[in-house]
Amino acid sequence: MNLSNLKPAAGSVKIRKRIGRGPGSGLGGTSTKGHKGQKSRSGYSKKIGFEGGQMPIQRRLPKFGFKNINRTEYKAINLATVQQLADAQQLTKVGVQELVNAGFVSNKQLVKILAKGEITSALEVSAHAFSKTAEEAIVKAGGTTVKL
């Protein structure tokens, strides 16, 4: 084997179909586009969602709901996660920065502590928001909550 006798694998390379190159090619005339009609003309492009004149689905279905532009999105962190992080790193204070360093949230996300799981050690937990039950659980375990 050398450079002079290399060739691609059988069937891996297809020859491009050259349409509109005269009657001798067998692909002249209508150039595989059929006869007349909008699709045979130059410059034709179908609009997105066009269904051949039938009422398109986005117009048949009713509009519903709305997006609240004032909504604040929180990243939910459970008490079990907070306790696990505190146990793993021997922490007495668990804040947003510790959660960022551990990879649970990013710097730009707001954090809300939720009450799933249980907390066993007295921790000072700081976050942007707390659920009522999570706040009660932290205080019951002897810890404190700090809202940022």
N, C-alpha and C positions, 0 to 999 in steps of 0.2 A: 504494500500500500504506500502510495506517495501522493503528493499534491496534484499530480496530473490526472489521476484516476479517481478522485473523490467525487461523489455525487450524492444528492439527498436520497433518503429512503423512499422506496416505491410508494406512490400515493400521497406523499406528504406535501408535494408542490402541485398546485392546480394552475392551469393557464387561464388568465383573465379573459372574459368574454368581451370582445370589442364590438359593440353594437353601433349601428348607424354608419357603416363604412361601405355602403353601396350594395347593389343586388348580388354581386358575385360572392360576397361573404356569407350570404344566406341570412344575415341579420340586418339588412337594410330596410328600406320601406318604412314601416311603422316602428322600427327599432324596439321590438318586443313590448310595445305599449298598447297594442290593440288598435281599434279604430275610433277616432274622434273622442269627444268627451273631455271633461275638465282635466282628468288625470293624464291625458296624452299631451297636453300643452306644456310649453316651457314655463317655468316660474310657478308651477303648481306646488302648493304645500298645504296639507290638511291642518286645520286648527286643532289644538289640543282639546280633547273631549268631544270632537265632532262625531256624530253618529249617523251621518248620511241624511240629515234633515229631520230625523226622528228627534223628539224632545230629549235632550241629553240628561243623563242621570242626575247631574248636579243641579238641574233645574226642576226635575221631577220630585226630588226629595225635599221635605220641608226644612226651613231653617230652625235651629233651636239653640238655646243656651247663650252664654256670653263669657268673655274673659274679663275678670276683675283686674284692672290695671294697678290697683292699690294693694293687691295680695302680697303678703310677705311669706316667702318660702323658707322653711326651716329644714335642716337636716336632722332627722330623728336619731337620737342616741339613747339606748335603754340603760337602766340602772345596772343590769348584768354586765354590760360592756364597760361601764365606768368602774365597777368593782373589779372586773378582770384586769383592766389597765392598772388600777391602783395596786393590786396584788403582784402583778408582773414586774412593776417598776418601783415597788415599795414607796408609794406616794401618799402624802397626807392632804395635798391640794391637787385637785384635778380641774384644769381649766381648758379653754378652747385650744390654747397653744399645745398642751400635752396631747389632745386629741388629733391635732394637725400633725405633730411629730410622729404619732403612732400610725398615721395614715387613714384615720376614720373619716376625717373631713378635710376640705381644702381651706385655704386662708380666707377666701371670699364668702364661704357659706356661713349662714347663721345657724346656731346649734340650739336645739330644744331637747331637754332631758325628759324621757318618758319612763313610766313606772314598771315596765316589763322586767321581770327578774327581781332579785332582792339584793339589798346592800347590807353588808355585815359590819364594816368598820366605819368609824367616825371620820368622815371626809369633809373637806371644804370644797364644794363643787361650784364652779362658776360657769355660767352659760348665758345665752341671750334670752332664753325662756324655759320655764319648767311647767310640767303638768301638775295639777293640784296634788294628785296621789304620789307623784315622784317627790315633790317637795316635802310632803308629810313623811314619806319613807326615809328620806335623808335626815330629817330632824329627829325622827323616832330612833334612828341608829346612833344619834349623838353628833351628827354633823351639822353643817351650815350650808345655806345656799346664797350665792351672790349673783344678782342679775346684772349683766353688762349693758 
